[in-house]
Amino acid sequence: MNRFMTDRQKKIFDPTEGNISKAAEILRRGGLVAFPTETVYGLGANALDERAVGKIFEAKGRPGDNPLILHVSCADEASLYAEVTPQALELMKRFWPGPLTIVLCAADVVPLAARGGLDTVALRAPANPAALSLIRKCGFPLAGPSANKSGRPSPTRAIDVLNDIGDSVDMILDGGETGIGVESTVADATEPRLAILRPGAVTREMLAEIAEAGPCSPDKARRSPGTRYRHYAPSVELRLWEDSSQGVFDGESAWCYMGMRKPPKGALRTTIFATPEEYAHGLFSAMRELERCGAKLIIADFPDMPGLGEAIRNRLSRAAGRQ
């Protein structure tokens, strides 16, 4: 390790087998470890340890009624912490490990603090070798919201975690830049008809191959993180460019832009994505980079497309302060 690194930078480690074992020991002692997933970086704690779970809320400045996602390694583990229905099991077989979180009726063993005081629990198995290895070495589920200050763009790189909560975390496992870039899809499977609480890379169309998805009521929405509070926001104003909102560019001089279409006039800095997959992958990192370019405004293309476009619109709407 470079001897000129700061104490905070020395918290970042490659996810070798030895370092994953050290991370598991920190978690057993009630500490916090940030870890990579295929979506964004998670801030991990022992989900069955109420004091450790409390450290997550403190580190993030997160409202206590905002439920956490429990990360497990497989469907068999999920059955220890929730009432797994046949439909949920089918979803797990199809999409796990992967970017799908499933909301189910919680088992009593899961502390109320981890589920935001609700009678449900959100579960997923991440498709990242380091994350799965860490969960298996721990032997307990990891409560793992995004590893950033509450309300900020989610971290897709270890340095983002360090910059946001480096003083609060005991260790950061650096798995490189995350692959998908937006958080998991959250689907409520407590009833036969699914409710999509948060869109993601497992799209509405993909879920429809297994079960019909109905509307998301406000009561169900609160069972998922990312549904009631402002999230994903950069430190400067963010405006959305929709087909009918050409006026967002009027009268602005110091602004940056990101999106799939070229803006109608020049910006201080422009980030163009070729596909929805690229847009989702680079969404949060672009927000973080553009907020540092000296502009007072970021204008973001609001993509009118199905599939992953729904997840991009959801994150942009939240970042812009829309509910």
C-alpha positions as CSV (number, residue, x, y, z in Angstrom):
1,M,0.0,0.0,0.0
2,N,1.2,3.5,-0.9
3,R,2.7,5.1,2.3
4,F,1.5,8.5,1.1
5,M,-2.2,7.5,1.3
6,T,-4.4,9.2,3.8
7,D,-5.9,7.3,6.7
8,R,-9.2,7.4,4.9
9,Q,-7.8,6.0,1.6
10,K,-6.2,3.2,3.6
11,K,-9.7,1.9,4.2
12,I,-9.9,0.7,0.5
13,F,-8.9,-2.9,-0.2
14,D,-9.0,-5.2,-3.2
15,P,-11.6,-8.0,-2.7
16,T,-9.1,-10.8,-2.3
17,E,-10.0,-13.8,-0.3
18,G,-8.0,-12.6,2.7
19,N,-9.5,-9.1,2.6
20,I,-13.0,-10.5,2.3
21,S,-12.3,-12.6,5.4
22,K,-11.2,-9.5,7.3
23,A,-14.3,-7.7,6.2
24,A,-16.5,-10.6,7.4
25,E,-14.8,-10.3,10.8
26,I,-15.5,-6.6,11.0
27,L,-19.1,-7.3,10.3
28,R,-19.3,-10.0,12.9
29,R,-18.0,-7.4,15.4
30,G,-20.8,-5.0,14.5
31,G,-18.8,-2.8,12.1
32,L,-19.7,-1.3,8.6
33,V,-18.2,-2.5,5.4
34,A,-18.9,-1.1,1.9
35,F,-19.0,-3.7,-0.8
36,P,-19.5,-3.8,-4.6
37,T,-22.5,-5.3,-6.2
38,E,-23.5,-5.4,-9.9
39,T,-25.8,-2.3,-9.3
40,V,-24.2,0.1,-6.9
41,Y,-21.9,-0.1,-3.9
42,G,-23.7,-1.2,-0.7
43,L,-23.1,-0.2,2.9
44,G,-23.1,-3.5,4.8
45,A,-23.9,-4.4,8.4
46,N,-25.1,-7.5,10.1
47,A,-28.9,-7.3,9.4
48,L,-29.7,-9.4,12.5
49,D,-27.7,-7.0,14.8
50,E,-30.0,-4.0,15.7
51,R,-27.0,-1.9,16.9
52,A,-25.1,-2.5,13.7
53,V,-28.1,-1.7,11.6
54,G,-28.4,1.6,13.6
55,K,-24.9,2.5,12.5
56,I,-26.1,2.4,8.8
57,F,-28.8,4.9,9.5
58,E,-26.3,7.1,11.4
59,A,-23.6,7.0,8.7
60,K,-26.0,7.8,5.9
61,G,-28.2,10.3,7.8
62,R,-31.1,8.0,6.6
63,P,-34.7,8.3,8.0
64,G,-35.4,5.4,10.4
65,D,-38.7,4.5,8.6
66,N,-36.8,3.9,5.3
67,P,-36.4,0.1,5.0
68,L,-33.2,-1.6,4.2
69,I,-32.5,-4.4,1.7
70,L,-31.2,-7.7,3.1
71,H,-28.6,-9.3,0.9
72,V,-28.5,-13.1,0.9
73,S,-26.6,-15.6,-1.2
74,C,-29.5,-17.8,-2.4
75,A,-33.2,-18.7,-2.2
76,D,-32.6,-21.2,0.6
77,E,-31.2,-18.4,2.8
78,A,-34.2,-16.1,1.9
79,S,-36.6,-18.6,3.5
80,L,-34.9,-18.1,6.9
81,Y,-35.9,-14.4,6.9
82,A,-39.2,-14.3,5.0
83,E,-42.3,-16.2,4.0
84,V,-41.2,-17.3,0.5
85,T,-44.2,-17.8,-1.7
86,P,-44.2,-20.1,-4.8
87,Q,-44.3,-17.1,-7.0
88,A,-41.4,-15.5,-5.2
89,L,-39.4,-18.7,-5.5
90,E,-40.0,-18.7,-9.2
91,L,-38.7,-15.1,-9.4
92,M,-35.6,-16.1,-7.4
93,K,-34.9,-19.0,-9.7
94,R,-35.2,-16.8,-12.8
95,F,-33.5,-13.6,-11.6
96,W,-31.2,-14.5,-8.7
97,P,-28.4,-13.8,-8.3
98,G,-29.2,-10.5,-10.0
99,P,-30.7,-7.0,-9.7
100,L,-34.1,-8.0,-8.4
101,T,-35.2,-7.3,-4.8
102,I,-38.3,-9.1,-3.6
103,V,-40.5,-7.8,-0.8
104,L,-42.1,-10.5,1.3
105,C,-43.7,-11.0,4.7
106,A,-40.9,-10.9,7.2
107,A,-39.8,-13.5,9.7
108,D,-39.6,-12.4,13.3
109,V,-35.8,-12.9,13.3
110,V,-35.4,-9.8,11.2
111,P,-35.2,-6.7,13.5
112,L,-37.8,-4.0,13.0
113,A,-35.0,-1.5,12.5
114,A,-33.9,-3.3,9.3
115,R,-37.4,-3.3,7.8
116,G,-38.3,0.3,8.7
117,G,-40.8,-0.8,11.3
118,L,-42.8,-2.7,8.7
119,D,-44.1,-6.3,8.7
120,T,-42.3,-6.9,5.4
121,V,-38.7,-7.4,4.4
122,A,-36.8,-6.7,1.1
123,L,-34.4,-9.4,0.0
124,R,-32.0,-9.9,-2.9
125,A,-29.0,-12.0,-3.9
126,P,-26.4,-9.8,-5.7
127,A,-24.7,-11.0,-8.8
128,N,-21.2,-10.0,-7.7
129,P,-18.6,-12.6,-6.7
130,A,-17.1,-10.5,-4.0
131,A,-20.5,-9.7,-2.5
132,L,-21.6,-13.3,-2.5
133,S,-18.3,-14.5,-1.0
134,L,-18.7,-11.9,1.8
135,I,-22.2,-13.0,2.6
136,R,-21.2,-16.6,2.7
137,K,-18.2,-16.0,5.0
138,C,-20.4,-13.9,7.3
139,G,-23.2,-16.5,7.7
140,F,-25.8,-13.8,8.2
141,P,-27.7,-11.5,5.8
142,L,-26.1,-8.1,5.1
143,A,-28.3,-5.0,5.4
144,G,-27.0,-3.0,2.4
145,P,-28.4,0.3,1.3
146,S,-26.3,2.3,-1.2
147,A,-23.1,3.4,0.4
148,N,-23.5,7.2,0.3
149,K,-25.0,10.0,2.3
150,S,-28.8,9.8,2.1
151,G,-30.1,11.8,-0.8
152,R,-26.8,11.8,-2.8
153,P,-26.2,10.0,-6.1
154,S,-25.6,6.4,-5.4
155,P,-21.9,5.3,-5.6
156,T,-20.7,3.3,-8.5
157,R,-17.0,3.4,-7.5
158,A,-15.1,2.9,-4.3
159,I,-13.8,6.5,-4.4
160,D,-17.5,7.7,-4.3
161,V,-18.0,5.8,-1.1
162,L,-14.8,7.2,0.4
163,N,-15.8,10.8,-0.5
164,D,-19.3,10.4,1.0
165,I,-18.9,8.3,4.1
166,G,-15.2,7.5,4.4
167,D,-15.1,8.6,8.0
168,S,-18.0,6.3,9.0
169,V,-17.1,3.1,7.3
170,D,-14.5,0.6,8.7
171,M,-13.5,-0.9,5.3
172,I,-14.3,-0.5,1.6
173,L,-13.9,-3.5,-0.8
174,D,-13.0,-2.1,-4.2
175,G,-14.5,-4.2,-7.0
176,G,-14.1,-1.5,-9.6
177,E,-16.9,0.4,-11.3
178,T,-20.2,-1.3,-11.0
179,G,-21.7,-2.8,-14.1
180,I,-25.4,-1.7,-14.1
181,G,-25.1,1.6,-12.4
182,V,-28.7,1.9,-11.0
183,E,-30.2,0.2,-8.0
184,S,-32.1,-3.1,-8.2
185,T,-35.7,-3.4,-9.2
186,V,-37.9,-3.8,-6.2
187,A,-41.1,-6.0,-6.6
188,D,-43.6,-6.7,-3.9
189,A,-44.6,-10.4,-4.0
190,T,-46.8,-10.5,-0.9
191,E,-49.8,-10.9,-3.2
192,P,-50.3,-13.0,-6.4
193,R,-50.2,-9.8,-8.5
194,L,-46.8,-8.2,-8.3
195,A,-46.3,-4.5,-7.6
196,I,-43.2,-2.9,-8.9
197,L,-42.1,-0.5,-6.2
198,R,-38.9,0.7,-7.9
199,P,-37.9,0.0,-11.5
200,G,-34.4,-1.3,-12.4
201,A,-32.5,-3.5,-14.8
202,V,-35.0,-6.4,-14.3
203,T,-37.7,-4.6,-16.3
204,R,-41.4,-4.6,-16.2
205,E,-41.4,-6.5,-19.4
206,M,-39.1,-9.2,-18.0
207,L,-41.2,-9.6,-14.9
208,A,-44.4,-9.9,-17.0
209,E,-43.1,-13.2,-18.3
210,I,-43.7,-14.7,-14.9
211,A,-46.4,-12.6,-13.2
212,E,-48.7,-9.7,-14.0
213,A,-47.6,-6.5,-12.3
214,G,-50.3,-4.3,-10.9
215,P,-50.3,-0.6,-9.8
216,C,-48.1,0.4,-6.8
217,S,-50.2,1.9,-4.0
218,P,-48.7,4.4,-1.6
219,D,-49.0,1.9,1.2
220,K,-46.9,-0.7,-0.8
221,A,-44.5,1.9,-2.0
222,R,-43.2,2.6,1.5
223,R,-42.0,-1.1,1.7
224,S,-39.2,-0.2,-0.6
225,P,-36.2,2.3,-0.3
226,G,-36.1,5.1,-2.8
227,T,-39.9,5.8,-2.9
228,R,-40.7,8.5,-0.4
229,Y,-37.7,10.8,0.0
230,R,-35.6,12.8,-2.4
231,H,-32.8,10.6,-3.6
232,Y,-29.9,10.5,-6.1
233,A,-29.5,14.3,-6.2
234,P,-26.3,16.1,-7.1
235,S,-25.2,19.1,-5.1
236,V,-26.4,21.5,-7.9
237,E,-29.9,21.9,-9.4
238,L,-30.9,19.2,-11.9
239,R,-33.6,19.9,-14.6
240,L,-35.2,17.4,-16.9
241,W,-35.3,17.8,-20.7
242,E,-38.5,16.2,-22.0
243,D,-39.9,16.5,-25.5
244,S,-42.2,19.3,-24.4
245,S,-39.7,21.2,-22.3
246,Q,-37.3,22.9,-24.7
247,G,-37.6,25.9,-22.5
248,V,-35.3,24.4,-19.8
249,F,-32.4,25.7,-21.9
250,D,-33.6,29.3,-22.2
251,G,-31.7,32.0,-20.3
252,E,-29.1,29.6,-19.0
253,S,-25.4,30.2,-19.5
254,A,-23.4,28.1,-16.9
255,W,-24.9,24.6,-17.3
256,C,-23.8,21.1,-18.0
257,Y,-25.7,18.4,-19.9
258,M,-26.0,14.6,-19.9
259,G,-28.3,12.3,-22.0
260,M,-28.7,10.3,-25.2
261,R,-29.7,13.2,-27.4
262,K,-27.5,16.2,-28.3
263,P,-28.6,19.4,-26.6
264,P,-29.9,22.2,-28.8
265,K,-27.0,24.5,-27.8
266,G,-23.6,24.4,-26.2
267,A,-22.9,23.5,-22.5
268,L,-19.9,23.9,-20.3
269,R,-19.6,20.2,-20.5
270,T,-21.6,17.5,-22.3
271,T,-21.9,13.8,-21.6
272,I,-23.6,11.8,-24.3
273,F,-24.6,8.1,-23.9
274,A,-25.2,5.9,-26.9
275,T,-27.7,3.4,-25.3
276,P,-30.0,3.2,-22.3
277,E,-27.6,0.7,-20.8
278,E,-24.8,3.2,-21.1
279,Y,-27.0,6.0,-19.6
280,A,-28.0,3.8,-16.6
281,H,-24.3,2.7,-16.1
282,G,-23.0,6.3,-16.2
283,L,-25.9,8.1,-14.7
284,F,-24.7,8.6,-11.1
285,S,-21.0,9.0,-12.0
286,A,-21.9,11.6,-14.5
287,M,-23.9,13.5,-11.9
288,R,-20.9,13.5,-9.6
289,E,-18.5,14.6,-12.3
290,L,-20.8,17.4,-13.7
291,E,-21.5,18.8,-10.2
292,R,-17.7,19.5,-9.9
293,C,-17.3,21.3,-13.3
294,G,-18.3,24.7,-12.0
295,A,-21.8,24.9,-13.4
296,K,-24.8,25.8,-11.3
297,L,-27.2,23.6,-13.2
298,I,-27.3,20.1,-14.8
299,I,-29.8,19.5,-17.5
300,A,-30.6,15.8,-18.1
301,D,-32.3,14.1,-21.0
302,F,-35.5,12.4,-19.9
303,P,-35.7,9.3,-22.1
304,D,-39.1,8.3,-23.4
305,M,-38.6,4.6,-23.8
306,P,-39.7,1.3,-22.1
307,G,-37.5,-1.2,-20.4
308,L,-34.5,0.3,-18.7
309,G,-35.7,3.8,-19.7
310,E,-38.3,3.5,-16.9
311,A,-35.5,3.1,-14.3
312,I,-33.6,6.0,-15.7
313,R,-36.7,8.3,-15.6
314,N,-37.4,7.2,-12.0
315,R,-33.9,8.1,-10.8
316,L,-33.9,11.4,-12.7
317,S,-37.3,12.3,-11.4
318,R,-36.2,11.7,-7.8
319,A,-32.9,13.6,-8.3
320,A,-34.9,16.6,-9.7
321,G,-37.2,16.6,-6.6
322,R,-40.3,15.1,-8.3
323,Q,-42.3,12.6,-6.2
